[in-house]
Amino acid sequence: MKIIKVKDYQTLSEHAAQYVINKVKAVPNITLGLATGGTPKGMYDVLIRDHAKNGTSYKDVTSFNLDEYIGIGKEDPQSYYHYMYDSLFDHIDMKDEHIHIPSGTEKDTQLECETYENKMEAAGGIDLQILGIGNNGHIGFNEPGTSFDIKTHVVELDVSTREANARYFDSIDKVPTHAITMGISSIMKSKEILLLISGKEKSDAWKGLLKGDISTAFPASILNTHDNVTVIVDEDAMVNVELEPAK
């Protein structure tokens, strides 16, 4: 696990964006795994500015998003579909047919999970997966206790996850209780993983990533077993935590 320590969120966003830009320029038809939420938003902002200023092209890039809420349609402002188009896709030259986001409105959710997993495999897998981390160690929406062997699946969201996401909704009662997410097995098949950790509220997650045993009680701990993980972490997240990666 390679660790890049940076001063603040803006620096983290710039480092992460440059990391992605370099990969896209080196492999124009790269397949990216993309994340939503507050942490990657700054990275997407930098990618948009670079595209406008320097013309970095994404026309041959394929993307697969980590997750989507169950019961929320694409048109809903709180959907991750809406987030991705508003935060990135509407501002760069990616082709709609290359963009993949799980559907949270399919009646047969199991079939949707299987279809999504098959699409990733047909694309040759994820070359670079972008991840954030939840306060409880979740990656994607893989909550504590999730099997490391599971593929794309439907998950019941932990109370702490719903509380953390309630800021995007009118109230916690409006936050969906379930989501469809890439499984931990799906994530770990990625050829490379870029994990972003920012903010004092993520200091416990940073500590949990680096210390202790590899355990489903802290899903992100499995990243310590991947051969190609880079973590960009800011000073706020590193408050009072200076540990070596778990073995």
Secondary structure, DSSP 8 states (H G I E B T S, - for coil): -EEEEESSHHHHHHHHHHHHHHHHHH-TT-EEEE--SSTTHHHHHHHHHHHHHH----TT-EEEESEEETT--TTSTTSHHHHHHHHTGGGS---GGGEE---S--S-HHHHHHHHHHHHHHTT--SEEEE---TT--BTTB-TT--TT--SEEEE--HHHHHHHGGGSSSGGGS-SEEEE--HHHHHTSSEEEEEE-SGGGHHHHHHHHSS---TTSGGGGGGG-SSEEEEEETTTTTT-------
